[in-house]
Amino acid sequence: MSCMNKNILYFHTTGTASSVPKIEGLYREALRLKWNVRRFDVRTEKQVRETLEFWNPDGIVVDAAAGNI
């Protein structure tokens, strides 16, 4: 098993009422699991595709409030 931390992307839209508790919960779990989490406010499919291509993450989490991205 690798000692390297996993890089996880979190896609959300800024300003949703539920975003703060979700982000706090994600960061608590990320700390426990030794994940590096990077947050992105994404609004288009193109933004998602370009972000995934650039970061090449080990995984992603998508906030359902982000809509149809």
WOKA-V44185 format. One record per residue. N is the residue number from 0. RES is the residue in one letter. PHI is phi as a letter, one per 20 degrees, with the letter a starting at -180 (* if undefined). Layout:
# WOKA-V44185
n->N res->RES phi->PHI
n->N res->RES phi->PHI
This chain:
# WOKA-V44185
n->0 res->M phi->*
n->1 res->S phi->f
n->2 res->C phi->e
n->3 res->M phi->f
n->4 res->N phi->f
n->5 res->K phi->e
n->6 res->N phi->e
n->7 res->I phi->d
n->8 res->L phi->d
n->9 res->Y phi->d
n->10 res->F phi->e
n->11 res->H phi->b
n->12 res->T phi->d
n->13 res->T phi->f
n->14 res->G phi->n
n->15 res->T phi->f
n->16 res->A phi->f
n->17 res->S phi->e
n->18 res->S phi->f
n->19 res->V phi->f
n->20 res->P phi->f
n->21 res->K phi->f
n->22 res->I phi->f
n->23 res->E phi->f
n->24 res->G phi->f
n->25 res->L phi->f
n->26 res->Y phi->f
n->27 res->R phi->f
n->28 res->E phi->f
n->29 res->A phi->f
n->30 res->L phi->f
n->31 res->R phi->f
n->32 res->L phi->e
n->33 res->K phi->m
n->34 res->W phi->e
n->35 res->N phi->e
n->36 res->V phi->d
n->37 res->R phi->d
n->38 res->R phi->e
n->39 res->F phi->c
n->40 res->D phi->e
n->41 res->V phi->d
n->42 res->R phi->c
n->43 res->T phi->c
n->44 res->E phi->f
n->45 res->K phi->f
n->46 res->Q phi->f
n->47 res->V phi->f
n->48 res->R phi->g
n->49 res->E phi->f
n->50 res->T phi->f
n->51 res->L phi->f
n->52 res->E phi->f
n->53 res->F phi->f
n->54 res->W phi->e
n->55 res->N phi->l
n->56 res->P phi->f
n->57 res->D phi->f
n->58 res->G phi->a
n->59 res->I phi->c
n->60 res->V phi->c
n->61 res->V phi->d
n->62 res->D phi->f
n->63 res->A phi->g
n->64 res->A phi->f
n->65 res->A phi->f
n->66 res->G phi->m
n->67 res->N phi->e
n->68 res->I phi->d
